Amino acid sequence: MSPKERIKIRGLARLAAWIFGAWGAVVTAKALYDLFLGEPESNLFSPRKWEFVTQAQWLRYGGFELAYGLALLGLAWYCLAFSRLLPETIERPRQEPEFRLFD
């Protein structure tokens, strides 16, 4: 067991950026589809379109979805920008655990 341990710091911020970016891209794409091409499923089962969910309600939902997706993409960009300020790795003394299992 070595007296020091190496911890990858920059990779954690980049992993968070990748997760935020991937999910933000999916949500933003779905929001754009909902705003310009999509319609609620209730339109398929109702006698008249836009009877249960009005167009104003649907556009409000699509706008919220778009804002959420863009916020996630902004977080991804911020995590990437912040990761450039972090060191690649840090070294610290290895700490013994406070308790041991099965002793």
PDB file as gemmi writes it, atoms N, CA and C in Angstrom:
CRYST1    1.000    1.000    1.000  90.00  90.00  90.00 P 1                      
ATOM      1  N   MET A   1       0.847  -1.177   0.000  1.00  0.00           N  
ATOM      2  CA  MET A   1       0.000   0.000   0.000  1.00  0.00           C  
ATOM      3  C   MET A   1       0.893   1.240   0.000  1.00  0.00           C  
ATOM      4  N   SER A   2       0.689   2.100  -0.965  1.00  0.00           N  
ATOM      5  CA  SER A   2       1.519   3.291  -1.061  1.00  0.00           C  
ATOM      6  C   SER A   2       1.052   4.341  -0.053  1.00  0.00           C  
ATOM      7  N   PRO A   3       1.962   5.183   0.402  1.00  0.00           N  
ATOM      8  CA  PRO A   3       1.583   6.184   1.396  1.00  0.00           C  
ATOM      9  C   PRO A   3       0.759   7.333   0.800  1.00  0.00           C  
ATOM     10  N   LYS A   4       0.739   7.468  -0.515  1.00  0.00           N  
ATOM     11  CA  LYS A   4      -0.034   8.548  -1.140  1.00  0.00           C  
ATOM     12  C   LYS A   4      -1.028   7.951  -2.131  1.00  0.00           C  
ATOM     13  N   GLU A   5      -2.114   8.675  -2.316  1.00  0.00           N  
ATOM     14  CA  GLU A   5      -3.096   8.255  -3.320  1.00  0.00           C  
ATOM     15  C   GLU A   5      -3.297   9.381  -4.317  1.00  0.00           C  
ATOM     16  N   ARG A   6      -3.524   9.006  -5.560  1.00  0.00           N  
ATOM     17  CA  ARG A   6      -3.726   9.980  -6.631  1.00  0.00           C  
ATOM     18  C   ARG A   6      -5.215  10.002  -6.978  1.00  0.00           C  
ATOM     19  N   ILE A   7      -5.781  11.217  -7.016  1.00  0.00           N  
ATOM     20  CA  ILE A   7      -7.203  11.392  -7.301  1.00  0.00           C  
ATOM     21  C   ILE A   7      -7.330  12.251  -8.554  1.00  0.00           C  
ATOM     22  N   LYS A   8      -8.113  11.765  -9.507  1.00  0.00           N  
ATOM     23  CA  LYS A   8      -8.335  12.518 -10.745  1.00  0.00           C  
ATOM     24  C   LYS A   8      -9.460  13.521 -10.519  1.00  0.00           C  
ATOM     25  N   ILE A   9      -9.130  14.799 -10.568  1.00  0.00           N  
ATOM     26  CA  ILE A   9     -10.088  15.862 -10.279  1.00  0.00           C  
ATOM     27  C   ILE A   9     -10.758  16.367 -11.557  1.00  0.00           C  
ATOM     28  N   ARG A  10      -9.975  16.644 -12.575  1.00  0.00           N  
ATOM     29  CA  ARG A  10     -10.526  17.218 -13.803  1.00  0.00           C  
ATOM     30  C   ARG A  10     -11.511  16.259 -14.467  1.00  0.00           C  
ATOM     31  N   GLY A  11     -11.256  14.985 -14.363  1.00  0.00           N  
ATOM     32  CA  GLY A  11     -12.148  13.999 -14.965  1.00  0.00           C  
ATOM     33  C   GLY A  11     -13.540  14.007 -14.361  1.00  0.00           C  
ATOM     34  N   LEU A  12     -13.647  14.315 -13.075  1.00  0.00           N  
ATOM     35  CA  LEU A  12     -14.966  14.372 -12.438  1.00  0.00           C  
ATOM     36  C   LEU A  12     -15.809  15.505 -13.016  1.00  0.00           C  
ATOM     37  N   ALA A  13     -15.192  16.663 -13.218  1.00  0.00           N  
ATOM     38  CA  ALA A  13     -15.927  17.794 -13.795  1.00  0.00           C  
ATOM     39  C   ALA A  13     -16.290  17.517 -15.249  1.00  0.00           C  
ATOM     40  N   ARG A  14     -15.405  16.849 -15.977  1.00  0.00           N  
ATOM     41  CA  ARG A  14     -15.718  16.526 -17.375  1.00  0.00           C  
ATOM     42  C   ARG A  14     -16.798  15.462 -17.474  1.00  0.00           C  
ATOM     43  N   LEU A  15     -16.817  14.533 -16.544  1.00  0.00           N  
ATOM     44  CA  LEU A  15     -17.888  13.531 -16.529  1.00  0.00           C  
ATOM     45  C   LEU A  15     -19.237  14.193 -16.272  1.00  0.00           C  
ATOM     46  N   ALA A  16     -19.273  15.111 -15.321  1.00  0.00           N  
ATOM     47  CA  ALA A  16     -20.520  15.843 -15.051  1.00  0.00           C  
ATOM     48  C   ALA A  16     -20.939  16.648 -16.279  1.00  0.00           C  
ATOM     49  N   ALA A  17     -19.980  17.271 -16.959  1.00  0.00           N  
ATOM     50  CA  ALA A  17     -20.301  18.041 -18.161  1.00  0.00           C  
ATOM     51  C   ALA A  17     -20.863  17.134 -19.246  1.00  0.00           C  
ATOM     52  N   TRP A  18     -20.304  15.947 -19.403  1.00  0.00           N  
ATOM     53  CA  TRP A  18     -20.791  15.019 -20.421  1.00  0.00           C  
ATOM     54  C   TRP A  18     -22.219  14.583 -20.107  1.00  0.00           C  
ATOM     55  N   ILE A  19     -22.495  14.285 -18.854  1.00  0.00           N  
ATOM     56  CA  ILE A  19     -23.846  13.852 -18.467  1.00  0.00           C  
ATOM     57  C   ILE A  19     -24.850  14.989 -18.677  1.00  0.00           C  
ATOM     58  N   PHE A  20     -24.512  16.192 -18.203  1.00  0.00           N  
ATOM     59  CA  PHE A  20     -25.405  17.341 -18.400  1.00  0.00           C  
ATOM     60  C   PHE A  20     -25.614  17.626 -19.888  1.00  0.00           C  
ATOM     61  N   GLY A  21     -24.540  17.556 -20.664  1.00  0.00           N  
ATOM     62  CA  GLY A  21     -24.638  17.849 -22.090  1.00  0.00           C  
ATOM     63  C   GLY A  21     -25.471  16.834 -22.846  1.00  0.00           C  
ATOM     64  N   ALA A  22     -25.281  15.559 -22.542  1.00  0.00           N  
ATOM     65  CA  ALA A  22     -26.047  14.519 -23.234  1.00  0.00           C  
ATOM     66  C   ALA A  22     -27.532  14.638 -22.915  1.00  0.00           C  
ATOM     67  N   TRP A  23     -27.848  14.783 -21.640  1.00  0.00           N  
ATOM     68  CA  TRP A  23     -29.257  14.889 -21.259  1.00  0.00           C  
ATOM     69  C   TRP A  23     -29.862  16.202 -21.759  1.00  0.00           C  
ATOM     70  N   GLY A  24     -29.089  17.273 -21.717  1.00  0.00           N  
ATOM     71  CA  GLY A  24     -29.576  18.553 -22.221  1.00  0.00           C  
ATOM     72  C   GLY A  24     -29.850  18.522 -23.714  1.00  0.00           C  
ATOM     73  N   ALA A  25     -29.017  17.817 -24.477  1.00  0.00           N  
ATOM     74  CA  ALA A  25     -29.249  17.704 -25.918  1.00  0.00           C  
ATOM     75  C   ALA A  25     -30.520  16.921 -26.208  1.00  0.00           C  
ATOM     76  N   VAL A  26     -30.748  15.847 -25.458  1.00  0.00           N  
ATOM     77  CA  VAL A  26     -31.962  15.048 -25.658  1.00  0.00           C  
ATOM     78  C   VAL A  26     -33.200  15.876 -25.331  1.00  0.00           C  
ATOM     79  N   VAL A  27     -33.177  16.558 -24.192  1.00  0.00           N  
ATOM     80  CA  VAL A  27     -34.345  17.339 -23.766  1.00  0.00           C  
ATOM     81  C   VAL A  27     -34.595  18.506 -24.722  1.00  0.00           C  
ATOM     82  N   THR A  28     -33.541  19.169 -25.166  1.00  0.00           N  
ATOM     83  CA  THR A  28     -33.703  20.291 -26.090  1.00  0.00           C  
ATOM     84  C   THR A  28     -34.258  19.824 -27.431  1.00  0.00           C  
ATOM     85  N   ALA A  29     -33.765  18.690 -27.927  1.00  0.00           N  
ATOM     86  CA  ALA A  29     -34.278  18.164 -29.194  1.00  0.00           C  
ATOM     87  C   ALA A  29     -35.757  17.809 -29.076  1.00  0.00           C  
ATOM     88  N   LYS A  30     -36.137  17.181 -27.970  1.00  0.00           N  
ATOM     89  CA  LYS A  30     -37.548  16.833 -27.779  1.00  0.00           C  
ATOM     90  C   LYS A  30     -38.402  18.091 -27.639  1.00  0.00           C  
ATOM     91  N   ALA A  31     -37.876  19.102 -26.974  1.00  0.00           N  
ATOM     92  CA  ALA A  31     -38.629  20.352 -26.821  1.00  0.00           C  
ATOM     93  C   ALA A  31     -38.859  21.018 -28.170  1.00  0.00           C  
ATOM     94  N   LEU A  32     -37.837  21.043 -29.002  1.00  0.00           N  
ATOM     95  CA  LEU A  32     -38.006  21.644 -30.327  1.00  0.00           C  
ATOM     96  C   LEU A  32     -39.006  20.851 -31.161  1.00  0.00           C  
ATOM     97  N   TYR A  33     -38.970  19.531 -31.039  1.00  0.00           N  
ATOM     98  CA  TYR A  33     -39.958  18.706 -31.740  1.00  0.00           C  
ATOM     99  C   TYR A  33     -41.366  19.018 -31.231  1.00  0.00           C  
ATOM    100  N   ASP A  34     -41.514  19.082 -29.903  1.00  0.00           N  
ATOM    101  CA  ASP A  34     -42.834  19.363 -29.330  1.00  0.00           C  
ATOM    102  C   ASP A  34     -43.351  20.740 -29.733  1.00  0.00           C  
ATOM    103  N   LEU A  35     -42.465  21.713 -29.793  1.00  0.00           N  
ATOM    104  CA  LEU A  35     -42.898  23.072 -30.122  1.00  0.00           C  
ATOM    105  C   LEU A  35     -43.309  23.228 -31.584  1.00  0.00           C  
ATOM    106  N   PHE A  36     -42.601  22.553 -32.489  1.00  0.00           N  
ATOM    107  CA  PHE A  36     -42.832  22.818 -33.911  1.00  0.00           C  
ATOM    108  C   PHE A  36     -43.556  21.699 -34.655  1.00  0.00           C  
ATOM    109  N   LEU A  37     -43.414  20.453 -34.216  1.00  0.00           N  
ATOM    110  CA  LEU A  37     -44.025  19.347 -34.953  1.00  0.00           C  
ATOM    111  C   LEU A  37     -44.980  18.508 -34.120  1.00  0.00           C  
ATOM    112  N   GLY A  38     -44.731  18.402 -32.842  1.00  0.00           N  
ATOM    113  CA  GLY A  38     -45.474  17.467 -32.011  1.00  0.00           C  
ATOM    114  C   GLY A  38     -46.814  17.994 -31.542  1.00  0.00           C  
ATOM    115  N   GLU A  39     -47.559  17.070 -30.974  1.00  0.00           N  
ATOM    116  CA  GLU A  39     -48.835  17.411 -30.357  1.00  0.00           C  
ATOM    117  C   GLU A  39     -49.059  16.426 -29.216  1.00  0.00           C  
ATOM    118  N   PRO A  40     -49.909  16.765 -28.262  1.00  0.00           N  
ATOM    119  CA  PRO A  40     -50.132  15.856 -27.141  1.00  0.00           C  
ATOM    120  C   PRO A  40     -50.844  14.581 -27.593  1.00  0.00           C  
ATOM    121  N   GLU A  41     -50.612  13.494 -26.854  1.00  0.00           N  
ATOM    122  CA  GLU A  41     -51.250  12.222 -27.191  1.00  0.00           C  
ATOM    123  C   GLU A  41     -52.765  12.288 -27.051  1.00  0.00           C  
ATOM    124  N   SER A  42     -53.249  13.187 -26.225  1.00  0.00           N  
ATOM    125  CA  SER A  42     -54.703  13.290 -26.052  1.00  0.00           C  
ATOM    126  C   SER A  42     -55.393  13.693 -27.353  1.00  0.00           C  
ATOM    127  N   ASN A  43     -54.673  14.332 -28.268  1.00  0.00           N  
ATOM    128  CA  ASN A  43     -55.267  14.680 -29.561  1.00  0.00           C  
ATOM    129  C   ASN A  43     -55.601  13.437 -30.384  1.00  0.00           C  
ATOM    130  N   LEU A  44     -54.880  12.349 -30.138  1.00  0.00           N  
ATOM    131  CA  LEU A  44     -55.132  11.126 -30.897  1.00  0.00           C  
ATOM    132  C   LEU A  44     -56.402  10.419 -30.439  1.00  0.00           C  
ATOM    133  N   PHE A  45     -56.814  10.641 -29.207  1.00  0.00           N  
ATOM    134  CA  PHE A  45     -57.930   9.895 -28.634  1.00  0.00           C  
ATOM    135  C   PHE A  45     -59.170  10.745 -28.372  1.00  0.00           C  
ATOM    136  N   SER A  46     -59.128  12.007 -28.693  1.00  0.00           N  
ATOM    137  CA  SER A  46     -60.287  12.866 -28.433  1.00  0.00           C  
ATOM    138  C   SER A  46     -61.064  13.097 -29.733  1.00  0.00           C  
ATOM    139  N   PRO A  47     -62.349  13.398 -29.621  1.00  0.00           N  
ATOM    140  CA  PRO A  47     -63.150  13.642 -30.826  1.00  0.00           C  
ATOM    141  C   PRO A  47     -62.664  14.861 -31.617  1.00  0.00           C  
ATOM    142  N   ARG A  48     -62.239  15.896 -30.912  1.00  0.00           N  
ATOM    143  CA  ARG A  48     -61.721  17.097 -31.568  1.00  0.00           C  
ATOM    144  C   ARG A  48     -60.316  17.379 -31.041  1.00  0.00           C  
ATOM    145  N   LYS A  49     -59.450  17.835 -31.942  1.00  0.00           N  
ATOM    146  CA  LYS A  49     -58.084  18.171 -31.526  1.00  0.00           C  
ATOM    147  C   LYS A  49     -58.097  19.341 -30.560  1.00  0.00           C  
ATOM    148  N   TRP A  50     -57.149  19.344 -29.665  1.00  0.00           N  
ATOM    149  CA  TRP A  50     -56.927  20.414 -28.698  1.00  0.00           C  
ATOM    150  C   TRP A  50     -58.120  20.613 -27.765  1.00  0.00           C  
ATOM    151  N   GLU A  51     -58.855  19.520 -27.499  1.00  0.00           N  
ATOM    152  CA  GLU A  51     -60.000  19.617 -26.593  1.00  0.00           C  
ATOM    153  C   GLU A  51     -59.559  19.482 -25.133  1.00  0.00           C  
ATOM    154  N   PHE A  52     -58.692  18.522 -24.853  1.00  0.00           N  
ATOM    155  CA  PHE A  52     -58.262  18.299 -23.471  1.00  0.00           C  
ATOM    156  C   PHE A  52     -57.074  19.174 -23.097  1.00  0.00           C  
ATOM    157  N   VAL A  53     -56.128  19.288 -24.006  1.00  0.00           N  
ATOM    158  CA  VAL A  53     -54.947  20.134 -23.792  1.00  0.00           C  
ATOM    159  C   VAL A  53     -54.988  21.217 -24.862  1.00  0.00           C  
ATOM    160  N   THR A  54     -55.050  22.458 -24.431  1.00  0.00           N  
ATOM    161  CA  THR A  54     -55.116  23.551 -25.408  1.00  0.00           C  
ATOM    162  C   THR A  54     -53.738  23.814 -26.002  1.00  0.00           C  
ATOM    163  N   GLN A  55     -53.710  24.516 -27.111  1.00  0.00           N  
ATOM    164  CA  GLN A  55     -52.429  24.844 -27.736  1.00  0.00           C  
ATOM    165  C   GLN A  55     -51.589  25.738 -26.837  1.00  0.00           C  
ATOM    166  N   ALA A  56     -52.229  26.631 -26.107  1.00  0.00           N  
ATOM    167  CA  ALA A  56     -51.482  27.508 -25.193  1.00  0.00           C  
ATOM    168  C   ALA A  56     -50.812  26.689 -24.094  1.00  0.00           C  
ATOM    169  N   GLN A  57     -51.527  25.697 -23.562  1.00  0.00           N  
ATOM    170  CA  GLN A  57     -50.935  24.838 -22.538  1.00  0.00           C  
ATOM    171  C   GLN A  57     -49.781  24.026 -23.116  1.00  0.00           C  
ATOM    172  N   TRP A  58     -49.951  23.532 -24.325  1.00  0.00           N  
ATOM    173  CA  TRP A  58     -48.911  22.722 -24.955  1.00  0.00           C  
ATOM    174  C   TRP A  58     -47.669  23.562 -25.245  1.00  0.00           C  
ATOM    175  N   LEU A  59     -47.856  24.791 -25.709  1.00  0.00           N  
ATOM    176  CA  LEU A  59     -46.712  25.661 -25.965  1.00  0.00           C  
ATOM    177  C   LEU A  59     -46.019  26.066 -24.666  1.00  0.00           C  
ATOM    178  N   ARG A  60     -46.774  26.245 -23.599  1.00  0.00           N  
ATOM    179  CA  ARG A  60     -46.181  26.544 -22.300  1.00  0.00           C  
ATOM    180  C   ARG A  60     -45.320  25.364 -21.835  1.00  0.00           C  
ATOM    181  N   TYR A  61     -45.840  24.157 -22.009  1.00  0.00           N  
ATOM    182  CA  TYR A  61     -45.078  22.957 -21.650  1.00  0.00           C  
ATOM    183  C   TYR A  61     -43.810  22.851 -22.497  1.00  0.00           C  
ATOM    184  N   GLY A  62     -43.934  23.077 -23.806  1.00  0.00           N  
ATOM    185  CA  GLY A  62     -42.765  23.020 -24.679  1.00  0.00           C  
ATOM    186  C   GLY A  62     -41.739  24.086 -24.336  1.00  0.00           C  
ATOM    187  N   GLY A  63     -42.203  25.262 -23.956  1.00  0.00           N  
ATOM    188  CA  GLY A  63     -41.280  26.323 -23.552  1.00  0.00           C  
ATOM    189  C   GLY A  63     -40.531  25.982 -22.280  1.00  0.00           C  
ATOM    190  N   PHE A  64     -41.242  25.384 -21.321  1.00  0.00           N  
ATOM    191  CA  PHE A  64     -40.566  24.948 -20.102  1.00  0.00           C  
ATOM    192  C   PHE A  64     -39.541  23.876 -20.416  1.00  0.00           C  
ATOM    193  N   GLU A  65     -39.914  22.945 -21.284  1.00  0.00           N  
ATOM    194  CA  GLU A  65     -39.000  21.871 -21.656  1.00  0.00           C  
ATOM    195  C   GLU A  65     -37.758  22.431 -22.349  1.00  0.00           C  
ATOM    196  N   LEU A  66     -37.948  23.415 -23.207  1.00  0.00           N  
ATOM    197  CA  LEU A  66     -36.822  24.042 -23.893  1.00  0.00           C  
ATOM    198  C   LEU A  66     -35.925  24.783 -22.907  1.00  0.00           C  
ATOM    199  N   ALA A  67     -36.517  25.496 -21.968  1.00  0.00           N  
ATOM    200  CA  ALA A  67     -35.718  26.209 -20.961  1.00  0.00           C  
ATOM    201  C   ALA A  67     -34.916  25.228 -20.114  1.00  0.00           C  
ATOM    202  N   TYR A  68     -35.526  24.102 -19.762  1.00  0.00           N  
ATOM    203  CA  TYR A  68     -34.833  23.079 -18.976  1.00  0.00           C  
ATOM    204  C   TYR A  68     -33.661  22.498 -19.767  1.00  0.00           C  
ATOM    205  N   GLY A  69     -33.872  22.181 -21.028  1.00  0.00           N  
ATOM    206  CA  GLY A  69     -32.801  21.631 -21.852  1.00  0.00           C  
ATOM    207  C   GLY A  69     -31.660  22.609 -22.049  1.00  0.00           C  
ATOM    208  N   LEU A  70     -31.992  23.872 -22.287  1.00  0.00           N  
ATOM    209  CA  LEU A  70     -30.939  24.877 -22.464  1.00  0.00           C  
ATOM    210  C   LEU A  70     -30.184  25.136 -21.163  1.00  0.00           C  
ATOM    211  N   ALA A  71     -30.879  25.044 -20.029  1.00  0.00           N  
ATOM    212  CA  ALA A  71     -30.198  25.193 -18.736  1.00  0.00           C  
ATOM    213  C   ALA A  71     -29.207  24.053 -18.525  1.00  0.00           C  
ATOM    214  N   LEU A  72     -29.585  22.846 -18.918  1.00  0.00           N  
ATOM    215  CA  LEU A  72     -28.663  21.716 -18.803  1.00  0.00           C  
ATOM    216  C   LEU A  72     -27.451  21.894 -19.715  1.00  0.00           C  
ATOM    217  N   LEU A  73     -27.675  22.383 -20.924  1.00  0.00           N  
ATOM    218  CA  LEU A  73     -26.547  22.638 -21.820  1.00  0.00           C  
ATOM    219  C   LEU A  73     -25.646  23.740 -21.262  1.00  0.00           C  
ATOM    220  N   GLY A  74     -26.239  24.742 -20.616  1.00  0.00           N  
ATOM    221  CA  GLY A  74     -25.442  25.782 -19.968  1.00  0.00           C  
ATOM    222  C   GLY A  74     -24.610  25.232 -18.821  1.00  0.00           C  
ATOM    223  N   LEU A  75     -25.199  24.334 -18.046  1.00  0.00           N  
ATOM    224  CA  LEU A  75     -24.435  23.695 -16.971  1.00  0.00           C  
ATOM    225  C   LEU A  75     -23.285  22.866 -17.530  1.00  0.00           C  
ATOM    226  N   ALA A  76     -23.521  22.187 -18.641  1.00  0.00           N  
ATOM    227  CA  ALA A  76     -22.456  21.398 -19.266  1.00  0.00           C  
ATOM    228  C   ALA A  76     -21.312  22.301 -19.708  1.00  0.00           C  
ATOM    229  N   TRP A  77     -21.647  23.412 -20.339  1.00  0.00           N  
ATOM    230  CA  TRP A  77     -20.612  24.346 -20.777  1.00  0.00           C  
ATOM    231  C   TRP A  77     -19.845  24.903 -19.576  1.00  0.00           C  
ATOM    232  N   TYR A  78     -20.561  25.246 -18.508  1.00  0.00           N  
ATOM    233  CA  TYR A  78     -19.911  25.783 -17.316  1.00  0.00           C  
ATOM    234  C   TYR A  78     -18.985  24.744 -16.683  1.00  0.00           C  
ATOM    235  N   CYS A  79     -19.412  23.497 -16.628  1.00  0.00           N  
ATOM    236  CA  CYS A  79     -18.556  22.447 -16.062  1.00  0.00           C  
ATOM    237  C   CYS A  79     -17.290  22.266 -16.895  1.00  0.00           C  
ATOM    238  N   LEU A  80     -17.428  22.328 -18.224  1.00  0.00           N  
ATOM    239  CA  LEU A  80     -16.237  22.219 -19.072  1.00  0.00           C  
ATOM    240  C   LEU A  80     -15.303  23.408 -18.866  1.00  0.00           C  
ATOM    241  N   ALA A  81     -15.863  24.604 -18.784  1.00  0.00           N  
ATOM    242  CA  ALA A  81     -15.031  25.791 -18.568  1.00  0.00           C  
ATOM    243  C   ALA A  81     -14.357  25.731 -17.200  1.00  0.00           C  
ATOM    244  N   PHE A  82     -15.084  25.263 -16.195  1.00  0.00           N  
ATOM    245  CA  PHE A  82     -14.514  25.171 -14.854  1.00  0.00           C  
ATOM    246  C   PHE A  82     -13.457  24.078 -14.781  1.00  0.00           C  
ATOM    247  N   SER A  83     -13.628  23.001 -15.554  1.00  0.00           N  
ATOM    248  CA  SER A  83     -12.657  21.907 -15.494  1.00  0.00           C  
ATOM    249  C   SER A  83     -11.292  22.337 -16.013  1.00  0.00           C  
ATOM    250  N   ARG A  84     -11.253  23.355 -16.863  1.00  0.00           N  
ATOM    251  CA  ARG A  84      -9.964  23.840 -17.362  1.00  0.00           C  
ATOM    252  C   ARG A  84      -9.145  24.505 -16.259  1.00  0.00           C  
ATOM    253  N   LEU A  85      -9.810  24.960 -15.213  1.00  0.00           N  
ATOM    254  CA  LEU A  85      -9.107  25.606 -14.103  1.00  0.00           C  
ATOM    255  C   LEU A  85      -8.593  24.600 -13.080  1.00  0.00           C  
ATOM    256  N   LEU A  86      -9.088  23.373 -13.139  1.00  0.00           N  
ATOM    257  CA  LEU A  86      -8.723  22.361 -12.151  1.00  0.00           C  
ATOM    258  C   LEU A  86      -7.456  21.629 -12.566  1.00  0.00           C  
ATOM    259  N   PRO A  87      -6.684  21.153 -11.588  1.00  0.00           N  
ATOM    260  CA  PRO A  87      -5.533  20.321 -11.943  1.00  0.00           C  
ATOM    261  C   PRO A  87      -6.008  18.952 -12.430  1.00  0.00           C  
ATOM    262  N   GLU A  88      -5.165  18.294 -13.223  1.00  0.00           N  
ATOM    263  CA  GLU A  88      -5.531  16.968 -13.732  1.00  0.00           C  
ATOM    264  C   GLU A  88      -5.693  15.972 -12.585  1.00  0.00           C  
ATOM    265  N   THR A  89      -4.722  15.923 -11.708  1.00  0.00           N  
ATOM    266  CA  THR A  89      -4.789  15.027 -10.543  1.00  0.00           C  
ATOM    267  C   THR A  89      -4.230  15.755  -9.327  1.00  0.00           C  
ATOM    268  N   ILE A  90      -4.570  15.232  -8.169  1.00  0.00           N  
ATOM    269  CA  ILE A  90      -3.938  15.688  -6.930  1.00  0.00           C  
ATOM    270  C   ILE A  90      -3.464  14.460  -6.175  1.00  0.00           C  
ATOM    271  N   GLU A  91      -2.460  14.662  -5.368  1.00  0.00           N  
ATOM    272  CA  GLU A  91      -1.970  13.587  -4.511  1.00  0.00           C  
ATOM    273  C   GLU A  91      -2.176  14.001  -3.072  1.00  0.00           C  
ATOM    274  N   ARG A  92      -2.588  13.047  -2.270  1.00  0.00           N  
ATOM    275  CA  ARG A  92      -2.774  13.313  -0.847  1.00  0.00           C  
ATOM    276  C   ARG A  92      -2.380  12.060  -0.083  1.00  0.00           C  
ATOM    277  N   PRO A  93      -2.087  12.218   1.197  1.00  0.00           N  
ATOM    278  CA  PRO A  93      -1.750  11.026   1.988  1.00  0.00           C  
ATOM    279  C   PRO A  93      -2.945  10.081   2.063  1.00  0.00           C  
ATOM    280  N   ARG A  94      -2.663   8.806   1.942  1.00  0.00           N  
ATOM    281  CA  ARG A  94      -3.735   7.815   2.023  1.00  0.00           C  
ATOM    282  C   ARG A  94      -4.257   7.759   3.452  1.00  0.00           C  
ATOM    283  N   GLN A  95      -5.570   7.804   3.579  1.00  0.00           N  
ATOM    284  CA  GLN A  95      -6.199   7.767   4.894  1.00  0.00           C  
ATOM    285  C   GLN A  95      -6.739   6.370   5.152  1.00  0.00           C  
ATOM    286  N   GLU A  96      -6.494   5.889   6.330  1.00  0.00           N  
ATOM    287  CA  GLU A  96      -7.039   4.591   6.719  1.00  0.00           C  
ATOM    288  C   GLU A  96      -8.520   4.747   7.029  1.00  0.00           C  
ATOM    289  N   PRO A  97      -9.334   3.779   6.674  1.00  0.00           N  
ATOM    290  CA  PRO A  97     -10.760   3.883   6.996  1.00  0.00           C  
ATOM    291  C   PRO A  97     -10.993   3.852   8.498  1.00  0.00           C  
ATOM    292  N   GLU A  98     -12.082   4.502   8.917  1.00  0.00           N  
ATOM    293  CA  GLU A  98     -12.388   4.557  10.345  1.00  0.00           C  
ATOM    294  C   GLU A  98     -12.885   3.222  10.873  1.00  0.00           C  
ATOM    295  N   PHE A  99     -13.432   2.408  10.020  1.00  0.00           N  
ATOM    296  CA  PHE A  99     -13.918   1.094  10.442  1.00  0.00           C  
ATOM    297  C   PHE A  99     -13.602   0.084   9.346  1.00  0.00           C  
ATOM    298  N   ARG A 100     -13.565  -1.168   9.734  1.00  0.00           N  
ATOM    299  CA  ARG A 100     -13.310  -2.250   8.783  1.00  0.00           C  
ATOM    300  C   ARG A 100     -14.468  -3.226   8.836  1.00  0.00           C  
ATOM    301  N   LEU A 101     -14.886  -3.651   7.681  1.00  0.00           N  
ATOM    302  CA  LEU A 101     -15.945  -4.642   7.616  1.00  0.00           C  
ATOM    303  C   LEU A 101     -15.375  -6.037   7.864  1.00  0.00           C  
ATOM    304  N   PHE A 102     -16.145  -6.864   8.509  1.00  0.00           N  
ATOM    305  CA  PHE A 102     -15.831  -8.279   8.721  1.00  0.00           C  
ATOM    306  C   PHE A 102     -14.575  -8.499   9.548  1.00  0.00           C  
ATOM    307  N   ASP A 103     -14.294  -7.631  10.484  1.00  0.00           N  
ATOM    308  CA  ASP A 103     -13.153  -7.851  11.398  1.00  0.00           C  
ATOM    309  C   ASP A 103     -13.644  -8.337  12.731  1.00  0.00           C  
TER     310      ASP A 103                                                      
END                                                                             
